[in-house]
Amino acid sequence: MRALARVETAAQKRADLWSGFYDSGSRCIALGEEGPVRHFFLPVRPRPNRTLRRARIHRRNGIDVYRVAEDMHLNVTDARTGEIGERTISKGSFQIPVAQPAGRLLRALLDQRVDMDEQFIKRQLQRKEDFLPDQIYDVTAWSLPLAFDVPCLATEEKVSPAAEPWDGEQVGGSELTKAKVAYLVRPTDGALEALSQWLQNGIRVHVTDQPFVFGEQKYPRGTLILKVHGNRSNLLAIVQAAVRRYDLDVSGTDSGFVTEGAHFGGPHVKWVRPPRIVLAMDRPASASVGHTWYLFDQVLRYPTTRVSCRSLDDLDLDKFDVVILPDGRYSASTAFNESFANHLKSWVSAGGTLVLVQGAAVWAASDKNPLASLTRVAKPPAEDAAGNGAQKTDNSGTDRADKTERWPEGVPGAFLKGRVFDQHWLTFGYAKTMNVFCNGNVFFEPLSEEEGRNIVQFS
């Protein structure tokens, strides 16, 4: 009945609805014709696959996207860094004019910062003082250039787009010739997705943990090596299909002798074993597990074994290489007790990889379950009128004596700069810095040298 009532109301108010829709689109077009930003450009390099995904997101949201037909030189502002100057917009880059009915949505998605209403901010600060929850509907950081960590260039210059919008099809990838020894794949974003497909199809892939030079070409750590010997006879066709789909940077070689660095048969070139992954689901895991499920199921398209959290203790972990515990409220009452923590600890000691997300990391770091050498960051203890410091809490957040110590205020959404340790296999293909999306109030102190390795730290 409710749906029928809405349809009936829309039919009665159709003239007003059409008029409002038209006026909204007209204002958005005027925003692009008169505003400070007329066009956005998404350069394909250095991350073609990630840029392609961004462009397709815009198309799915009703935003017209074009391809640049010829190189052009424009004065632009980098939406990620704020840097201003003349840049060359290369042929094949994506061009998105703001002067279109979805122009305001485009600005909201691509502007580095969109300020909230001043009165709204004051109201939230007052609610904070009154110990009330904020009224922020979702995260407060929507910038896609920061989220994808790829260049996005804005200009106020008038530029004519191509005659027809881009149709969303993949454009890129060079033709390969048959190699006698191996195919070398540089560690771009698309290489990870291609690796996922190759492993599932039984292709043997190796990876180098040290850079090497082949002829005049330099290859970084994380370069994938697909050796011809030991793989299928149609390896060229398999690699070529991945090049077209993921816009990979691939070179074939007829020799196994490198000029400098890691040798194909040396200790720095290792076989990539297809991982067997468990993804914990259901309570006490939060609904955010859907993000991780989507990553494996729709982006990487790699199989995982999804298991209810309450059944994990009955699972034979020796049959798996990776266990992922998503964010959630883990405790002894939900079967995450000291016994299970010791079970996981023994499995990790035997070579298993445990991935802990936010609330799961808090549980693993608690004094009751010393599974991980982590110390959660807390506010400095307040002092009373006599100058006496407050009692400390344990990692689980439970007060030992009083409740004067509190965890940091939750961050509703912000992008922070992370410093990357680039000598670890987890950081293959990453630059020395990266944007890290922060949402919540869970932070940990950096590990000491004896405790482990900090792969990414806030700068």
SVG drawing of the C-alpha trace seen along z (x, -y; Angstrom):
<svg xmlns="http://www.w3.org/2000/svg" viewBox="-3 -32 77 62">
<polyline fill="none" stroke="black" stroke-width="0.4" points="0.0,0.0 2.8,-2.4 4.4,-1.9 1.1,-2.4 0.6,-5.6 3.9,-6.9 3.2,-6.1 -0.1,-7.9 1.4,-11.0 4.2,-11.1 1.6,-11.0 -0.4,-13.8 2.8,-15.9 4.5,-14.9 4.6,-18.5 6.3,-19.8 8.7,-16.8 9.7,-17.3 10.1,-21.0 12.3,-20.5 14.4,-17.9 14.9,-20.2 15.8,-23.1 18.3,-21.1 20.0,-19.9 20.1,-23.4 21.8,-24.7 24.4,-21.9 25.2,-22.8 25.5,-26.5 27.9,-25.4 30.2,-23.9 30.0,-26.8 30.5,-29.6 32.1,-27.9 35.8,-27.7 36.1,-24.2 35.0,-23.4 36.6,-20.0 38.2,-17.1 40.9,-14.9 41.9,-11.4 45.3,-10.5 45.5,-6.8 49.0,-6.4 50.5,-5.4 47.6,-3.2 45.5,-2.4 43.3,0.3 42.4,-1.7 41.7,-4.8 39.5,-2.7 37.5,-1.5 37.0,-5.1 35.8,-6.2 33.3,-3.4 32.0,-4.4 31.1,-7.8 29.3,-6.3 27.2,-4.0 26.1,-7.2 24.9,-8.9 28.0,-11.1 29.2,-11.5 32.9,-10.6 35.0,-11.2 38.4,-10.2 41.1,-12.7 41.8,-12.4 45.1,-14.3 47.7,-15.5 46.9,-18.9 48.6,-21.4 46.5,-23.1 46.9,-24.9 45.4,-22.5 45.1,-21.9 45.8,-18.4 42.7,-17.4 44.8,-15.2 47.7,-17.5 46.4,-21.0 49.4,-21.6 48.8,-24.1 50.7,-24.3 50.8,-23.5 50.5,-19.8 50.3,-17.7 47.1,-15.8 48.0,-12.7 45.9,-11.1 43.6,-8.5 43.1,-10.3 39.5,-10.5 37.8,-13.9 34.7,-14.8 33.0,-18.1 31.3,-19.6 28.6,-21.3 26.2,-18.4 23.1,-17.5 25.1,-15.4 27.7,-18.2 27.1,-18.8 27.4,-15.1 30.7,-15.2 32.1,-18.0 31.1,-16.3 32.9,-13.1 36.1,-14.7 36.7,-17.9 39.3,-17.3 37.2,-18.9 33.5,-19.8 32.8,-21.9 29.9,-21.1 27.4,-23.7 28.8,-25.8 25.6,-25.5 25.6,-21.8 29.2,-21.6 28.3,-23.7 25.3,-21.4 27.5,-18.3 30.1,-19.9 27.3,-20.7 26.1,-17.1 29.6,-15.9 29.7,-18.1 26.3,-16.7 27.6,-13.1 25.2,-12.5 26.0,-10.7 26.6,-12.8 24.1,-13.1 26.6,-12.4 24.8,-10.0 27.9,-8.4 31.6,-9.0 32.8,-12.6 35.4,-11.9 34.1,-11.3 37.0,-12.4 37.5,-9.6 41.0,-10.9 42.1,-10.4 40.3,-7.1 41.8,-5.7 45.1,-7.5 45.4,-8.4 45.8,-11.8 42.8,-13.9 43.4,-17.3 40.9,-20.1 40.9,-23.1 38.9,-26.3 39.9,-26.5 37.3,-25.9 38.0,-22.6 35.8,-20.9 35.2,-17.2 35.1,-14.4 32.0,-14.2 30.6,-11.1 30.8,-10.0 33.1,-7.0 31.2,-3.7 32.9,-2.1 35.0,0.4 38.5,1.3 41.1,-0.6 44.7,0.3 47.2,3.2 49.9,3.9 50.3,6.9 52.8,9.5 55.1,11.8 55.7,15.4 58.5,15.6 60.8,18.6 61.7,18.2 59.2,16.1 56.8,13.2 57.6,10.4 54.6,8.5 55.2,5.2 53.4,4.9 50.5,2.6 47.0,2.8 45.8,4.9 48.6,7.4 47.0,8.4 43.6,9.2 45.4,11.0 47.4,13.1 44.1,14.1 42.8,15.4 46.0,17.2 46.2,19.0 42.7,20.3 43.4,21.5 46.4,23.5 49.1,21.1 52.4,21.3 53.5,17.8 56.7,16.7 57.5,13.3 60.8,11.6 61.4,9.9 64.3,7.9 64.6,5.7 66.5,6.7 67.7,5.3 67.1,7.1 68.9,5.6 68.1,1.9 64.8,2.4 64.5,2.2 62.0,4.3 61.0,3.5 60.3,5.8 57.0,7.6 57.5,8.3 55.5,11.4 57.4,14.0 55.4,16.5 57.9,19.1 57.1,20.8 58.5,24.1 56.1,25.8 53.1,23.9 50.5,24.5 51.3,24.4 48.7,21.5 50.4,19.3 50.8,16.5 47.1,16.3 46.3,16.4 48.7,13.6 47.5,11.6 43.9,11.8 45.0,10.5 46.9,7.6 43.8,6.5 41.5,6.9 43.7,5.3 46.0,3.1 49.1,4.8 52.7,3.9 54.2,7.1 57.4,8.0 58.5,11.3 62.0,12.6 63.9,15.3 66.7,15.5 67.0,16.3 70.2,14.3 69.5,11.0 71.9,8.1 71.8,7.3 69.8,8.3 67.6,11.3 68.0,14.3 65.0,16.3 66.3,19.4 67.8,17.7 66.6,17.5 64.9,14.1 62.4,15.5 59.7,17.5 56.7,19.6 53.3,18.0 51.3,20.6 47.6,20.3 46.3,19.3 43.4,21.0 41.4,18.3 38.8,18.4 36.6,15.3 34.7,15.2 31.0,14.1 28.0,13.5 27.9,12.2 30.0,11.0 31.5,9.7 29.9,6.5 28.2,5.9 31.4,4.3 32.6,7.8 30.7,7.2 33.5,4.9 36.0,7.7 33.6,10.2 33.1,7.8 36.8,7.4 37.4,11.1 34.1,12.0 33.8,9.1 37.2,7.4 39.8,10.1 37.2,12.9 39.2,15.2 37.4,18.0 37.2,17.8 35.7,20.2 33.1,18.3 32.5,19.6 30.3,18.5 32.3,17.0 30.8,19.4 32.1,22.3 35.7,21.2 36.9,23.1 35.6,26.4 37.4,25.7 40.6,27.5 42.8,24.5 45.6,26.7 43.7,26.9 44.0,23.1 46.7,20.5 44.8,17.3 42.1,16.4 40.4,13.0 38.6,11.7 36.6,8.6 35.6,5.7 33.3,6.7 32.7,7.0 34.6,10.1 34.5,11.5 34.4,14.7 30.6,14.6 30.8,15.0 33.2,18.0 36.3,15.8 37.9,16.8 41.4,17.5 41.3,21.1 40.4,20.0 43.1,17.2 45.7,19.9 44.4,22.1 45.0,19.2 48.3,18.4 49.6,21.9 48.3,21.9 50.1,18.6 53.3,20.0 53.1,22.9 53.0,20.5 49.4,19.3 48.5,15.7 45.9,14.0 44.3,10.7 42.6,8.6 40.4,5.7 39.7,3.0 37.5,4.6 39.2,8.0 42.6,6.3 41.3,4.8 40.2,8.2 43.5,9.8 45.5,7.1 43.5,7.3 45.2,8.4 42.8,11.4 43.8,12.6 47.5,11.6 47.4,12.8 49.1,9.8 51.8,7.5 49.6,4.4 49.0,1.5 45.9,-0.6 46.3,-4.4 44.3,-6.1 43.9,-9.6 46.3,-10.8 44.8,-10.2 43.1,-13.2 44.1,-14.6 41.9,-15.4 42.0,-18.6 44.7,-17.1 46.9,-16.4 46.5,-12.6 46.5,-10.8 43.6,-8.6 43.9,-4.8 44.8,-3.1 42.5,-0.7 43.5,2.5 43.5,2.9 39.9,4.2 38.7,0.7 37.5,1.9 38.4,-0.5 40.5,1.0 39.6,-1.6 37.7,-4.6 36.3,-5.8 38.3,-9.0 40.4,-7.6 38.7,-7.5 39.6,-6.3 40.2,-9.0 37.1,-10.6 35.9,-8.7 36.8,-10.0 33.8,-10.1 36.0,-9.9 39.3,-11.3 42.2,-10.5 45.6,-10.4 49.0,-10.1 50.7,-6.8 54.4,-6.0 55.1,-2.6 57.9,-0.2 58.8,0.9 61.0,3.8 58.2,6.2 56.2,8.5 53.0,6.9 54.0,3.6 54.8,4.9 53.7,2.3 53.1,-0.5 54.8,-3.9 56.6,-5.1 53.5,-6.9 49.8,-6.2 46.4,-7.6 44.8,-5.7 41.1,-6.1 40.4,-6.5 37.0,-5.9 36.6,-5.2 38.7,-5.5 41.0,-2.4 44.7,-3.3 47.7,-1.3 51.2,-2.2 53.9,-1.3 55.6,2.0 59.1,2.2 61.8,3.9 61.5,7.0 57.7,7.1 57.4,7.1 57.4,4.9 55.3,1.8 54.2,2.0 52.3,-1.3 52.5,-4.0 50.7,-7.4 53.1,-10.1"/>
</svg>
